[in-house]
């Protein structure tokens, strides 16, 4: 037959620190990120009192989401904004100059395009 349990003993000393484990292998590469937008520009000189059409296409794999124009030279092309629009295939932007421009002027059509998919 066993006797009664004795009193609890004293707390023992802290154990030794273990070594750090090995670094695990690298994980698999992540998926490719989405490409950013493309802004494509095409400039064209306009003859005095003539008409010019500046067009610009989106790069392959991109779709048109908007566009616009800038101008430089002796004429600011007032009212040309109404003449900017998507081209006939909706793959780029087109801007037509007015008839009252001055020699040395230029228009620059630009297209805002986003990647497809």
N, CA and C atoms as a LAMMPS dump frame, in Angstrom:
ITEM: TIMESTEP
0
ITEM: NUMBER OF ATOMS
351
ITEM: BOX BOUNDS ff ff ff
-5.0000000000000000e+02 5.0000000000000000e+02
-5.0000000000000000e+02 5.0000000000000000e+02
-5.0000000000000000e+02 5.0000000000000000e+02
ITEM: ATOMS id mol type element x y z
1 1 1 N 0.832 -1.166 0
2 1 2 C 0 0 0
3 1 3 C 0.891 1.248 0
4 2 1 N 0.48 2.339 -0.814
5 2 2 C 1.278 3.549 -0.916
6 2 3 C 0.836 4.568 0.104
7 3 1 N 1.738 5.424 0.475
8 3 2 C 1.43 6.443 1.458
9 3 3 C 0.812 7.677 0.819
10 4 1 N 0.485 8.73 1.58
11 4 2 C -0.114 9.955 1.037
12 4 3 C 0.883 10.717 0.153
13 5 1 N 0.353 11.548 -0.799
14 5 2 C 1.203 12.336 -1.685
15 5 3 C 1.918 13.41 -0.889
16 6 1 N 3.146 13.684 -1.275
17 6 2 C 3.935 14.707 -0.593
18 6 3 C 3.63 16.102 -1.144
19 7 1 N 4.214 17.161 -0.559
20 7 2 C 3.993 18.536 -1.04
21 7 3 C 4.633 18.735 -2.43
22 8 1 N 4.101 19.75 -3.156
23 8 2 C 4.628 20.042 -4.494
24 8 3 C 6.058 20.524 -4.364
25 9 1 N 6.904 20.095 -5.317
26 9 2 C 8.305 20.479 -5.3
27 9 3 C 8.508 21.879 -5.87
28 10 1 N 9.744 22.381 -5.822
29 10 2 C 10.102 23.707 -6.334
30 10 3 C 10.136 23.687 -7.871
31 11 1 N 9.901 24.859 -8.487
32 11 2 C 9.975 24.981 -9.943
33 11 3 C 11.413 24.786 -10.376
34 12 1 N 11.593 24.03 -11.461
35 12 2 C 12.938 23.765 -11.962
36 12 3 C 13.45 24.934 -12.798
37 13 1 N 14.738 24.9 -13.174
38 13 2 C 15.322 25.991 -13.973
39 13 3 C 14.784 25.963 -15.411
40 14 1 N 14.833 27.142 -16.099
41 14 2 C 14.399 27.255 -17.498
42 14 3 C 15.32 26.427 -18.366
43 15 1 N 14.723 25.746 -19.36
44 15 2 C 15.508 24.912 -20.261
45 15 3 C 16.298 25.755 -21.258
46 16 1 N 17.236 25.103 -21.927
47 16 2 C 18.084 25.78 -22.908
48 16 3 C 17.254 26.174 -24.137
49 17 1 N 17.643 27.292 -24.815
50 17 2 C 16.979 27.775 -26.044
51 17 3 C 17.308 26.818 -27.193
52 18 1 N 16.287 26.456 -27.979
53 18 2 C 16.512 25.589 -29.136
54 18 3 C 17.08 26.394 -30.29
55 19 1 N 17.724 25.73 -31.229
56 19 2 C 18.257 26.385 -32.416
57 19 3 C 17.113 26.736 -33.362
58 20 1 N 17.31 27.796 -34.186
59 20 2 C 16.311 28.193 -35.185
60 20 3 C 16.279 27.139 -36.275
61 21 1 N 15.088 26.822 -36.74
62 21 2 C 14.934 25.83 -37.801
63 21 3 C 15.43 26.353 -39.138
64 22 1 N 15.57 25.474 -40.098
65 22 2 C 16.013 25.853 -41.436
66 22 3 C 14.924 26.638 -42.153
67 23 1 N 15.344 27.53 -43.089
68 23 2 C 14.396 28.285 -43.908
69 23 3 C 13.76 27.352 -44.914
70 24 1 N 12.47 27.467 -45.082
71 24 2 C 11.752 26.626 -46.04
72 24 3 C 12.039 27.043 -47.471
73 25 1 N 11.634 26.23 -48.433
74 25 2 C 11.873 26.564 -49.846
75 25 3 C 11.004 27.741 -50.287
76 26 1 N 11.443 28.431 -51.35
77 26 2 C 10.675 29.553 -51.892
78 26 3 C 9.362 29.047 -52.47
79 27 1 N 8.343 29.853 -52.371
80 27 2 C 7.039 29.508 -52.935
81 27 3 C 7.044 29.669 -54.44
82 28 1 N 5.986 29.203 -55.098
83 28 2 C 5.913 29.331 -56.558
84 28 3 C 5.729 30.79 -56.957
85 29 1 N 6.141 31.153 -58.182
86 29 2 C 5.96 32.546 -58.618
87 29 3 C 4.476 32.891 -58.726
88 30 1 N 4.16 34.149 -58.475
89 30 2 C 2.78 34.61 -58.582
90 30 3 C 2.383 34.824 -60.027
91 31 1 N 1.1 35.01 -60.24
92 31 2 C 0.572 35.254 -61.586
93 31 3 C 1.046 36.624 -62.074
94 32 1 N 1.138 36.78 -63.378
95 32 2 C 1.51 38.07 -63.947
96 32 3 C 0.445 39.1 -63.604
97 33 1 N 0.876 40.319 -63.324
98 33 2 C -0.051 41.4 -63.034
99 33 3 C -0.684 41.941 -64.3
100 34 1 N -1.685 42.757 -64.131
101 34 2 C -2.384 43.372 -65.257
102 34 3 C -1.511 44.48 -65.826
103 35 1 N -1.422 44.534 -67.134
104 35 2 C -0.678 45.613 -67.775
105 35 3 C -1.42 46.922 -67.567
106 36 1 N -0.676 47.995 -67.523
107 36 2 C -1.279 49.299 -67.337
108 36 3 C -1.838 49.858 -68.633
109 37 1 N -2.474 51.017 -68.551
110 37 2 C -3.033 51.631 -69.752
111 37 3 C -1.939 52.102 -70.694
112 38 1 N -2.301 52.302 -71.929
113 38 2 C -1.393 52.825 -72.946
114 38 3 C -1.978 54.118 -73.47
115 39 1 N -1.16 55.159 -73.527
116 39 2 C -1.587 56.408 -74.156
117 39 3 C -0.683 56.592 -75.366
118 40 1 N -1.273 56.52 -76.551
119 40 2 C -0.531 56.574 -77.796
120 40 3 C -0.824 57.898 -78.478
121 41 1 N 0.207 58.543 -79.026
122 41 2 C 0.052 59.87 -79.629
123 41 3 C 0.607 59.855 -81.054
124 42 1 N -0.064 60.575 -81.945
125 42 2 C 0.423 60.748 -83.312
126 42 3 C 0.19 62.191 -83.717
127 43 1 N 1.227 62.883 -84.181
128 43 2 C 1.118 64.288 -84.581
129 43 3 C 1.133 64.442 -86.087
130 44 1 N 0.572 65.551 -86.556
131 44 2 C 0.477 65.8 -87.983
132 44 3 C 0.497 67.299 -88.226
133 45 1 N 1.349 67.749 -89.154
134 45 2 C 1.349 69.161 -89.543
135 45 3 C 0.143 69.439 -90.425
136 46 1 N -0.381 70.642 -90.301
137 46 2 C -1.583 71.016 -91.06
138 46 3 C -1.206 72.124 -92.033
139 47 1 N -1.525 71.972 -93.315
140 47 2 C -1.218 73.051 -94.268
141 47 3 C -2.1 74.268 -94.022
142 48 1 N -1.598 75.449 -94.393
143 48 2 C -2.395 76.669 -94.219
144 48 3 C -3.702 76.544 -94.986
145 49 1 N -4.796 76.906 -94.313
146 49 2 C -6.139 76.849 -94.883
147 49 3 C -6.455 75.486 -95.497
148 50 1 N -5.905 74.456 -94.919
149 50 2 C -6.154 73.108 -95.408
150 50 3 C -6.775 72.264 -94.313
151 51 1 N -6.993 71.018 -94.636
152 51 2 C -7.586 70.082 -93.684
153 51 3 C -6.605 68.94 -93.492
154 52 1 N -6.439 68.518 -92.273
155 52 2 C -5.617 67.347 -91.986
156 52 3 C -6.359 66.505 -90.965
157 53 1 N -6.18 65.195 -91.051
158 53 2 C -6.796 64.277 -90.109
159 53 3 C -5.678 63.518 -89.408
160 54 1 N -5.56 63.715 -88.092
161 54 2 C -4.574 62.976 -87.3
162 54 3 C -5.262 61.759 -86.712
163 55 1 N -4.687 60.592 -86.917
164 55 2 C -5.257 59.362 -86.371
165 55 3 C -4.186 58.624 -85.575
166 56 1 N -4.625 57.86 -84.621
167 56 2 C -3.717 57.053 -83.807
168 56 3 C -4.441 55.76 -83.451
169 57 1 N -3.707 54.654 -83.488
170 57 2 C -4.273 53.327 -83.215
171 57 3 C -3.812 52.822 -81.853
172 58 1 N -4.65 52.025 -81.193
173 58 2 C -4.24 51.344 -79.97
174 58 3 C -3.261 50.23 -80.334
175 59 1 N -2.318 49.91 -79.432
176 59 2 C -1.421 48.788 -79.704
177 59 3 C -2.194 47.469 -79.751
178 60 1 N -1.618 46.47 -80.387
179 60 2 C -2.229 45.142 -80.447
180 60 3 C -2.458 44.631 -79.028
181 61 1 N -3.622 44.052 -78.773
182 61 2 C -3.95 43.529 -77.448
183 61 3 C -4.597 44.549 -76.529
184 62 1 N -4.844 45.761 -77.037
185 62 2 C -5.467 46.821 -76.241
186 62 3 C -6.772 47.239 -76.905
187 63 1 N -7.677 47.807 -76.11
188 63 2 C -8.939 48.308 -76.643
189 63 3 C -9.088 49.797 -76.301
190 64 1 N -9.686 50.541 -77.197
191 64 2 C -9.873 51.983 -77.032
192 64 3 C -10.914 52.278 -75.954
193 65 1 N -10.576 53.183 -75.022
194 65 2 C -11.546 53.618 -74.014
195 65 3 C -11.754 55.132 -74.045
196 66 1 N -10.966 55.845 -74.843
197 66 2 C -11.13 57.289 -74.933
198 66 3 C -10.024 57.888 -75.769
199 67 1 N -10.067 59.196 -75.937
200 67 2 C -9.037 59.866 -76.719
201 67 3 C -9.212 61.359 -76.658
202 68 1 N -8.377 62.058 -77.381
203 68 2 C -8.441 63.507 -77.398
204 68 3 C -7.414 64.06 -78.356
205 69 1 N -7.064 65.323 -78.175
206 69 2 C -6.089 65.952 -79.055
207 69 3 C -5.388 67.084 -78.322
208 70 1 N -4.252 67.458 -78.849
209 70 2 C -3.581 68.692 -78.466
210 70 3 C -3.178 69.37 -79.76
211 71 1 N -2.895 70.657 -79.694
212 71 2 C -2.442 71.378 -80.882
213 71 3 C -1.31 72.303 -80.486
214 72 1 N -0.495 72.628 -81.456
215 72 2 C 0.548 73.611 -81.216
216 72 3 C 0.775 74.404 -82.495
217 73 1 N 1.497 75.476 -82.377
218 73 2 C 1.727 76.336 -83.527
219 73 3 C 0.9 77.597 -83.41
220 74 1 N 0.735 78.298 -84.522
221 74 2 C 0.085 79.613 -84.49
222 74 3 C -1.424 79.585 -84.327
223 75 1 N -2.054 78.433 -84.316
224 75 2 C -3.508 78.376 -84.208
225 75 3 C -3.861 77.37 -83.122
226 76 1 N -4.796 77.714 -82.249
227 76 2 C -5.191 76.801 -81.168
228 76 3 C -6.359 75.919 -81.565
229 77 1 N -6.821 76.009 -82.783
230 77 2 C -7.895 75.14 -83.286
231 77 3 C -9.165 75.217 -82.444
232 78 1 N -9.693 76.398 -82.266
233 78 2 C -10.934 76.535 -81.534
234 78 3 C -12.034 75.698 -82.163
235 79 1 N -12.759 74.96 -81.35
236 79 2 C -13.873 74.166 -81.833
237 79 3 C -13.489 72.8 -82.363
238 80 1 N -12.2 72.479 -82.379
239 80 2 C -11.798 71.183 -82.924
240 80 3 C -12.252 70.023 -82.04
241 81 1 N -12.509 70.289 -80.762
242 81 2 C -12.895 69.221 -79.849
243 81 3 C -14.095 68.416 -80.313
244 82 1 N -15.038 69.079 -81.003
245 82 2 C -16.203 68.346 -81.488
246 82 3 C -15.843 67.425 -82.638
247 83 1 N -14.673 67.599 -83.215
248 83 2 C -14.28 66.816 -84.376
249 83 3 C -13.482 65.569 -84.002
250 84 1 N -13.145 65.374 -82.734
251 84 2 C -12.427 64.186 -82.3
252 84 3 C -13.407 63.057 -82.005
253 85 1 N -13.071 61.844 -82.441
254 85 2 C -13.973 60.707 -82.235
255 85 3 C -13.221 59.406 -82.473
256 86 1 N -13.801 58.266 -82.028
257 86 2 C -13.173 56.983 -82.349
258 86 3 C -13.132 56.792 -83.863
259 87 1 N -12.116 56.088 -84.361
260 87 2 C -12.066 55.82 -85.798
261 87 3 C -13.162 54.827 -86.187
262 88 1 N -13.279 54.544 -87.46
263 88 2 C -14.4 53.729 -87.943
264 88 3 C -14.384 52.29 -87.428
265 89 1 N -13.221 51.804 -86.963
266 89 2 C -13.145 50.431 -86.442
267 89 3 C -13.085 50.386 -84.915
268 90 1 N -13.207 51.547 -84.269
269 90 2 C -13.133 51.662 -82.804
270 90 3 C -11.836 51.101 -82.232
271 91 1 N -10.757 51.232 -83.001
272 91 2 C -9.447 50.762 -82.538
273 91 3 C -8.472 51.909 -82.326
274 92 1 N -8.932 53.136 -82.496
275 92 2 C -8.072 54.305 -82.337
276 92 3 C -8.896 55.582 -82.338
277 93 1 N -8.197 56.718 -82.335
278 93 2 C -8.841 58.032 -82.244
279 93 3 C -8.48 58.852 -83.47
280 94 1 N -9.39 59.716 -83.898
281 94 2 C -9.224 60.533 -85.094
282 94 3 C -9.645 61.965 -84.797
283 95 1 N -8.843 62.931 -85.259
284 95 2 C -9.159 64.351 -85.071
285 95 3 C -8.958 65.058 -86.409
286 96 1 N -9.939 65.86 -86.802
287 96 2 C -9.865 66.611 -88.056
288 96 3 C -9.596 68.072 -87.74
289 97 1 N -8.66 68.683 -88.482
290 97 2 C -8.361 70.1 -88.276
291 97 3 C -9.438 70.954 -88.936
292 98 1 N -9.608 72.193 -88.491
293 98 2 C -10.551 73.104 -89.161
294 98 3 C -9.91 73.679 -90.435
295 99 1 N -10.696 74.361 -91.212
296 99 2 C -10.189 74.948 -92.455
297 99 3 C -9.473 76.273 -92.246
298 100 1 N -9.653 76.921 -91.094
299 100 2 C -9.111 78.27 -90.913
300 100 3 C -7.785 78.264 -90.145
301 101 1 N -6.949 77.286 -90.332
302 101 2 C -5.692 77.252 -89.594
303 101 3 C -4.609 78.058 -90.309
304 102 1 N -3.493 78.202 -89.643
305 102 2 C -2.378 78.984 -90.143
306 102 3 C -1.199 78.059 -90.412
307 103 1 N -0.379 78.393 -91.393
308 103 2 C 0.792 77.561 -91.706
309 103 3 C 1.657 77.378 -90.458
310 104 1 N 2.195 76.193 -90.273
311 104 2 C 3.058 75.906 -89.133
312 104 3 C 2.33 75.277 -87.964
313 105 1 N 1.039 75.121 -88.084
314 105 2 C 0.265 74.525 -86.996
315 105 3 C 0.343 73.002 -87.077
316 106 1 N 0.05 72.343 -85.964
317 106 2 C 0.032 70.879 -85.934
318 106 3 C -1.037 70.413 -84.956
319 107 1 N -1.615 69.247 -85.237
320 107 2 C -2.538 68.619 -84.298
321 107 3 C -1.96 67.253 -83.923
322 108 1 N -2.275 66.816 -82.731
323 108 2 C -1.791 65.537 -82.212
324 108 3 C -2.976 64.784 -81.629
325 109 1 N -3.348 63.694 -82.269
326 109 2 C -4.419 62.848 -81.742
327 109 3 C -3.81 61.91 -80.722
328 110 1 N -4.535 61.612 -79.645
329 110 2 C -4.065 60.615 -78.677
330 110 3 C -5.193 59.692 -78.283
331 111 1 N -4.829 58.431 -78.085
332 111 2 C -5.8 57.397 -77.751
333 111 3 C -5.457 56.832 -76.381
334 112 1 N -6.471 56.618 -75.556
335 112 2 C -6.302 55.959 -74.259
336 112 3 C -6.792 54.537 -74.436
337 113 1 N -5.918 53.572 -74.196
338 113 2 C -6.22 52.177 -74.469
339 113 3 C -5.926 51.322 -73.243
340 114 1 N -6.759 50.318 -73.008
341 114 2 C -6.554 49.39 -71.905
342 114 3 C -6.338 47.985 -72.452
343 115 1 N -5.557 47.175 -71.733
344 115 2 C -5.33 45.816 -72.215
345 115 3 C -6.616 45.007 -72.246
346 116 1 N -6.739 44.146 -73.238
347 116 2 C -7.896 43.267 -73.358
348 116 3 C -7.635 42.028 -72.516
349 117 1 N -8.656 41.606 -71.772
350 117 2 C -8.532 40.365 -71
351 117 3 C -8.048 40.523 -69.657
